[in-house]
């Protein structure tokens, strides 16, 4: 049993947990961080996108030694059917700036680096330690945690729950509900290893540059889902995610869907000859603003994925996680500096500060979008991609058929969709949800 009392205990060593622990420790608070994995990042082998601005606010000079893969100069958005893709892309040399805006990272390496920074800031980090429950006093205030170690009660003024979307500590304690299958996606990924120069040749990149492809369409088999491809230095992260509720209702296997994505004619040439060394599956919160639970209480706050802080519309997670962890830490430090107790009333400052940030403003702006895409998944992920492909092929295929006949065929297909699937209604609703 650890006899000393801490200013704060942080449960979890992911993006949000590390951000919170580092911020508090670097400002002199006595911080204990607990991680159930063998080491931070040991349960996270996938690649991801890291947003520089949010990390700069925590560690301004992170570029000096952080394990960054490629800075992103190009974004491709694909709408796919079974044999084709219709896409748009944006590429700019402006992203080859002195301090790039976005990077691909490999979380197992990045989380380990971030945790080292937490230790260097003065925090105590214990791995292979599972927090089994929260410890409360006679007034029902959280005053610490109980772990699976012998005599494992540890006390602190406040506990930061950064346990991820599937963490059970908060739900067992009655602080939040178990995430519902319709508000959580299951994403599966593979790491395809290729020589650095091969990746750059296939994607038209220079040394250090990166490209991201995000795709929707029939690849998710009528489920609300997203396919993605990230270029790393010597590997490609390829994956797809769909709602857990859809996997259950459609009786689909995520592994089969990923295998089909790998063999799609638009994807197969990009990973040809690669060696698959890693496979991962993880849950992603998808409920948006309407799924955010209570964020604070007597002696506790919740951050990152555990708080459902993920922008599914813009595919952003790590920046919301880091920002919520930092803001929670800043709120705790303010309460501490005023010599106030970590009560629900005082910790409400965390929610006040978070509401003023882009995190809540963005989630609130697009609060209706997830529900629209999920309830009309057949339209958005099957019917409309097929119509787009059909229209494009009619335009480009020259076979002696009069153009007027092709135009009539395309128009007829869209009219049929409008009457049968409510095309106009979906477009209008999508526009209002995006407003």
Legacy VTK file of the C-alpha trace (Angstrom):
# vtk DataFile Version 3.0
C-alpha trace
ASCII
DATASET POLYDATA
POINTS 435 float
0.000 0.000 0.000
1.237 3.494 -0.847
1.046 5.480 2.382
1.498 8.998 0.992
-1.452 11.060 -0.165
-1.441 12.631 -3.629
-2.892 15.832 -4.969
-4.356 13.835 -7.863
-4.603 10.280 -9.139
-4.950 9.806 -12.891
-6.423 6.493 -14.028
-5.155 5.673 -17.510
-2.086 6.578 -19.586
-3.581 7.370 -22.970
-3.751 10.779 -24.605
-6.096 12.395 -22.081
-4.521 10.783 -19.018
-0.991 11.741 -20.026
-2.098 15.304 -20.830
-3.715 15.660 -17.405
-0.860 14.043 -15.476
1.849 16.031 -17.286
0.056 19.366 -16.875
-0.419 18.912 -13.138
3.010 17.415 -12.428
4.829 20.096 -14.422
3.161 22.713 -12.218
4.279 21.109 -8.983
1.327 18.917 -8.001
2.001 15.499 -6.517
0.510 13.171 -9.134
0.107 9.407 -9.317
-0.788 7.840 -12.660
-2.028 4.248 -12.826
-2.016 2.154 -16.012
-3.220 -1.429 -16.261
-1.040 -2.257 -19.272
2.519 -3.541 -19.138
3.586 -0.076 -20.237
1.711 2.971 -21.595
0.668 2.149 -25.139
1.124 -1.602 -24.743
-2.560 -2.150 -25.545
-2.543 0.308 -28.414
-0.645 -0.826 -31.511
-2.555 1.133 -34.131
-1.474 4.170 -36.092
-3.301 7.449 -35.642
-3.315 11.163 -36.437
-1.916 13.611 -33.898
-2.812 17.295 -33.990
0.182 19.480 -33.175
-1.587 22.571 -31.862
-3.181 20.728 -28.958
0.075 19.045 -27.899
2.013 22.319 -28.239
-0.184 23.805 -25.524
1.050 21.020 -23.220
4.634 20.374 -24.409
5.696 23.260 -26.670
8.948 21.613 -27.829
7.515 18.134 -28.416
8.959 18.004 -31.955
12.467 17.776 -30.525
12.140 14.133 -29.520
8.572 12.847 -30.033
8.310 9.698 -32.221
6.490 11.313 -35.151
5.971 9.404 -38.400
5.005 11.768 -41.274
3.550 15.269 -41.398
0.407 15.325 -43.525
0.319 17.313 -46.747
-2.613 15.603 -48.455
-6.119 14.497 -47.496
-8.212 12.291 -49.768
-11.931 11.651 -49.290
-13.390 8.714 -51.189
-16.965 7.569 -51.755
-16.720 3.906 -52.763
-18.843 1.224 -54.309
-17.660 -2.346 -54.841
-15.382 -1.634 -57.793
-14.663 2.102 -57.819
-14.250 5.278 -55.858
-15.329 8.843 -56.467
-13.125 11.238 -54.606
-11.831 14.655 -53.828
-8.481 15.530 -52.351
-6.660 18.504 -50.999
-2.900 18.846 -51.112
-0.859 21.927 -50.257
2.821 22.723 -49.987
1.791 25.105 -47.196
1.730 22.038 -44.933
5.493 21.689 -45.451
5.856 24.394 -42.841
8.485 24.704 -40.137
6.037 23.396 -37.543
3.568 21.100 -39.337
-0.040 20.946 -38.213
-0.770 17.202 -38.334
1.319 14.065 -38.041
0.750 10.356 -38.292
1.951 8.495 -35.214
2.087 4.933 -33.939
0.382 5.027 -30.577
2.451 2.309 -28.899
5.577 4.396 -29.451
3.972 7.786 -28.907
2.205 6.856 -25.654
5.464 5.473 -24.256
7.213 8.760 -25.110
4.398 10.827 -23.583
4.563 8.747 -20.403
8.306 9.351 -20.167
7.581 13.084 -20.276
5.055 12.605 -17.470
7.728 10.928 -15.338
10.255 13.629 -16.146
7.727 16.230 -15.004
7.713 14.589 -11.582
4.693 12.277 -11.578
4.778 8.737 -10.228
3.662 6.259 -12.898
2.707 2.694 -11.982
1.949 0.206 -14.755
0.397 -3.268 -14.526
-1.933 -1.799 -11.912
-5.693 -2.108 -12.296
-7.955 0.236 -10.379
-10.836 -1.898 -9.151
-12.981 0.738 -7.476
-13.146 4.276 -6.164
-12.755 4.920 -2.441
-15.342 7.251 -0.868
-15.602 8.918 2.510
-18.636 9.119 4.796
-20.028 12.020 2.739
-19.795 9.991 -0.489
-16.882 12.064 -1.800
-14.254 10.223 -3.836
-11.032 10.315 -1.831
-8.906 7.760 -3.656
-8.830 4.411 -5.408
-8.480 0.743 -4.616
-6.196 -1.325 -6.856
-5.399 -4.973 -7.434
-2.112 -4.591 -5.563
-1.780 -5.885 -1.999
-3.216 -3.325 0.390
-4.106 -1.315 -2.667
-5.927 1.717 -1.265
-4.340 4.987 -2.390
-5.664 8.414 -1.418
-5.791 11.736 -3.243
-7.711 14.995 -3.286
-9.147 14.233 -6.723
-9.306 11.348 -9.186
-9.117 11.896 -12.952
-10.847 9.127 -14.889
-9.027 8.707 -18.200
-9.752 5.028 -18.613
-11.063 5.088 -22.185
-14.474 4.388 -23.644
-14.562 0.773 -22.428
-13.320 1.480 -18.906
-15.497 -0.060 -16.217
-14.391 1.970 -13.206
-16.741 4.884 -13.811
-19.713 2.690 -14.675
-19.204 0.414 -11.661
-19.077 3.493 -9.451
-22.338 4.765 -10.926
-20.729 7.911 -12.333
-21.776 7.191 -15.912
-23.762 4.629 -17.852
-22.223 1.815 -19.818
-21.721 3.112 -23.388
-24.553 1.944 -25.611
-23.775 -0.146 -28.713
-25.338 2.521 -30.943
-22.929 5.170 -29.622
-19.701 3.182 -29.904
-17.845 2.011 -32.999
-15.554 -0.983 -33.253
-12.550 -0.242 -35.452
-10.162 -2.901 -36.718
-6.749 -2.088 -38.165
-3.726 -3.723 -39.706
-0.198 -2.383 -40.029
1.205 -3.054 -43.506
4.979 -2.641 -43.642
6.702 -1.389 -46.792
10.034 0.335 -47.509
9.951 4.078 -46.957
10.731 4.864 -50.591
7.936 2.582 -51.842
5.343 4.411 -49.750
6.568 7.764 -51.032
6.473 6.602 -54.644
2.959 5.163 -54.434
1.476 8.242 -52.814
3.570 10.855 -54.620
5.283 12.019 -51.437
8.634 13.502 -50.560
10.662 12.368 -47.556
8.712 13.029 -44.360
5.445 13.889 -46.123
2.265 11.941 -45.469
-1.149 11.276 -46.966
-4.449 10.222 -45.416
-7.354 8.527 -47.178
-10.773 8.366 -45.528
-13.554 6.466 -47.263
-17.265 5.731 -46.969
-19.612 3.675 -49.081
-20.475 0.060 -49.724
-17.260 -0.988 -47.969
-19.227 -0.880 -44.705
-22.057 -3.034 -46.099
-24.933 -0.630 -45.341
-23.636 0.056 -41.835
-22.570 3.485 -40.603
-18.823 3.221 -41.005
-15.545 4.697 -42.162
-12.506 3.209 -43.848
-9.116 4.855 -43.399
-5.521 4.631 -44.552
-2.623 6.492 -42.915
0.918 6.593 -44.263
3.668 6.136 -41.681
7.421 6.143 -42.325
7.718 2.449 -43.118
4.161 1.225 -42.728
0.564 1.882 -43.706
-2.227 1.813 -41.122
-5.330 0.426 -42.821
-8.639 -0.065 -41.094
-12.385 0.311 -40.948
-14.839 1.012 -38.157
-18.602 0.558 -37.803
-21.115 0.916 -34.997
-21.198 -1.986 -32.560
-25.008 -2.035 -32.813
-24.771 -2.395 -36.599
-22.296 -5.268 -36.350
-24.754 -7.017 -34.051
-27.905 -6.380 -36.097
-26.293 -7.124 -39.473
-24.410 -10.165 -38.158
-21.273 -8.921 -39.894
-17.703 -9.763 -38.916
-15.278 -6.814 -38.683
-12.438 -9.033 -39.890
-14.294 -9.969 -43.063
-15.109 -6.329 -43.782
-11.467 -5.342 -43.303
-10.360 -8.152 -45.594
-12.783 -6.932 -48.266
-11.414 -3.392 -47.917
-7.856 -4.669 -48.382
-8.882 -6.371 -51.599
-10.852 -3.471 -53.042
-9.365 -2.534 -56.449
-8.727 1.025 -55.233
-6.848 -0.118 -52.110
-5.092 -3.315 -53.200
-2.376 -1.610 -55.320
-1.477 0.746 -52.458
-0.558 -2.097 -50.087
0.701 -4.631 -52.654
3.753 -6.547 -51.439
3.397 -5.338 -47.841
4.030 -7.464 -44.771
1.315 -7.443 -42.118
2.899 -7.493 -38.679
0.260 -6.052 -36.375
-3.488 -6.265 -35.952
-5.619 -4.294 -33.508
-9.228 -3.694 -32.598
-10.460 -0.857 -30.418
-13.639 0.965 -29.471
-14.294 4.576 -30.473
-17.023 6.789 -28.928
-19.419 7.905 -31.656
-22.390 9.343 -29.785
-21.213 12.948 -29.983
-22.554 15.770 -27.861
-25.753 13.948 -26.875
-23.791 11.037 -25.380
-21.532 13.097 -23.069
-22.034 11.936 -19.464
-21.686 13.934 -16.242
-18.113 15.231 -16.401
-17.432 16.027 -12.730
-18.550 15.244 -9.229
-17.399 15.147 -5.625
-13.705 14.366 -5.922
-13.633 13.266 -9.558
-13.589 14.378 -13.190
-13.752 12.350 -16.406
-11.806 13.121 -19.600
-11.147 11.883 -23.144
-12.903 8.850 -24.586
-14.329 7.963 -21.173
-16.301 11.203 -21.479
-17.382 10.400 -25.074
-15.331 13.384 -26.283
-14.813 12.340 -29.874
-15.793 14.278 -32.991
-17.006 11.521 -35.301
-18.055 13.969 -38.014
-14.533 15.341 -38.444
-12.779 12.119 -37.369
-11.002 13.825 -34.489
-10.229 12.155 -31.187
-6.694 12.698 -29.932
-6.987 16.480 -29.967
-10.181 16.403 -27.908
-8.599 13.905 -25.515
-5.445 15.959 -24.949
-7.395 19.190 -24.599
-9.893 17.780 -22.108
-7.048 16.303 -20.044
-5.197 19.618 -20.022
-8.312 21.641 -19.161
-9.255 19.233 -16.350
-5.749 19.632 -14.932
-5.936 23.424 -15.176
-9.297 23.432 -13.377
-7.895 21.219 -10.609
-4.868 23.502 -10.256
-7.093 26.556 -9.961
-9.207 24.933 -7.256
-6.007 23.869 -5.485
-4.473 27.364 -5.692
-7.592 28.833 -4.087
-7.242 26.304 -1.271
-10.731 25.000 -1.983
-11.844 21.365 -1.535
-12.372 19.186 -4.613
-16.141 19.226 -4.325
-18.648 18.943 -7.140
-19.369 22.655 -6.891
-15.700 23.621 -7.240
-14.868 21.048 -9.916
-17.704 22.447 -12.052
-14.962 24.826 -13.198
-13.731 22.009 -15.467
-17.048 21.939 -17.332
-17.118 25.749 -17.522
-13.658 25.857 -19.101
-14.405 22.945 -21.415
-17.602 24.608 -22.642
-15.539 27.619 -23.736
-13.136 25.442 -25.750
-13.457 24.094 -29.279
-14.177 20.646 -27.814
-17.745 21.307 -26.705
-18.415 24.008 -29.294
-17.622 21.615 -32.159
-19.505 18.681 -30.664
-22.546 20.844 -29.988
-22.537 22.315 -33.496
-22.761 18.874 -35.106
-24.832 17.187 -32.410
-27.508 15.976 -34.863
-25.113 14.622 -37.489
-24.291 11.200 -35.926
-27.963 10.312 -35.489
-28.765 11.317 -39.082
-25.967 9.216 -40.568
-26.735 6.250 -38.340
-30.491 6.170 -38.926
-30.103 6.609 -42.692
-27.041 4.416 -43.141
-28.571 2.426 -46.012
-28.910 5.649 -48.007
-25.603 7.315 -47.169
-23.390 4.243 -47.247
-24.920 2.158 -50.050
-27.516 3.830 -52.286
-25.877 7.221 -52.820
-22.339 5.854 -53.399
-23.739 3.511 -56.044
-25.610 6.380 -57.712
-22.462 8.518 -57.770
-20.472 5.713 -59.361
-23.182 5.045 -61.930
-23.399 8.725 -62.888
-19.612 9.047 -63.217
-19.326 5.918 -65.331
-22.157 7.032 -67.627
-20.310 10.296 -68.133
-16.911 8.754 -68.876
-17.795 5.595 -70.802
-17.960 6.218 -74.563
-19.731 3.310 -76.276
-21.871 4.793 -79.000
-24.862 5.430 -76.765
-26.203 8.956 -77.365
-25.332 11.354 -74.565
-28.999 12.335 -74.259
-29.899 8.717 -73.465
-27.199 8.530 -70.811
-28.364 11.749 -69.250
-31.940 10.411 -69.157
-30.760 7.171 -67.537
-28.796 9.041 -64.882
-31.681 11.417 -64.185
-34.110 8.522 -63.932
-31.880 6.793 -61.383
-31.749 9.884 -59.187
-35.508 10.437 -59.494
-36.081 6.851 -58.429
-33.778 7.376 -55.441
-35.555 10.595 -54.538
-38.929 8.920 -54.437
-37.832 5.648 -52.899
-35.159 6.705 -50.439
-35.938 10.370 -49.864
-32.833 11.800 -51.535
-33.976 15.409 -51.296
-35.032 14.957 -47.689
-31.659 13.446 -46.771
-29.732 16.221 -48.502
-31.759 18.907 -46.723
-31.411 17.217 -43.350
-27.693 16.713 -43.902
-27.287 20.387 -44.756
-29.103 21.469 -41.607
-27.120 19.029 -39.448
-23.909 20.470 -40.924
-25.010 24.090 -40.467
LINES 1 436
435 0 1 2 3 4 5 6 7 8 9 10 11 12 13 14 15 16 17 18 19 20 21 22 23 24 25 26 27 28 29 30 31 32 33 34 35 36 37 38 39 40 41 42 43 44 45 46 47 48 49 50 51 52 53 54 55 56 57 58 59 60 61 62 63 64 65 66 67 68 69 70 71 72 73 74 75 76 77 78 79 80 81 82 83 84 85 86 87 88 89 90 91 92 93 94 95 96 97 98 99 100 101 102 103 104 105 106 107 108 109 110 111 112 113 114 115 116 117 118 119 120 121 122 123 124 125 126 127 128 129 130 131 132 133 134 135 136 137 138 139 140 141 142 143 144 145 146 147 148 149 150 151 152 153 154 155 156 157 158 159 160 161 162 163 164 165 166 167 168 169 170 171 172 173 174 175 176 177 178 179 180 181 182 183 184 185 186 187 188 189 190 191 192 193 194 195 196 197 198 199 200 201 202 203 204 205 206 207 208 209 210 211 212 213 214 215 216 217 218 219 220 221 222 223 224 225 226 227 228 229 230 231 232 233 234 235 236 237 238 239 240 241 242 243 244 245 246 247 248 249 250 251 252 253 254 255 256 257 258 259 260 261 262 263 264 265 266 267 268 269 270 271 272 273 274 275 276 277 278 279 280 281 282 283 284 285 286 287 288 289 290 291 292 293 294 295 296 297 298 299 300 301 302 303 304 305 306 307 308 309 310 311 312 313 314 315 316 317 318 319 320 321 322 323 324 325 326 327 328 329 330 331 332 333 334 335 336 337 338 339 340 341 342 343 344 345 346 347 348 349 350 351 352 353 354 355 356 357 358 359 360 361 362 363 364 365 366 367 368 369 370 371 372 373 374 375 376 377 378 379 380 381 382 383 384 385 386 387 388 389 390 391 392 393 394 395 396 397 398 399 400 401 402 403 404 405 406 407 408 409 410 411 412 413 414 415 416 417 418 419 420 421 422 423 424 425 426 427 428 429 430 431 432 433 434
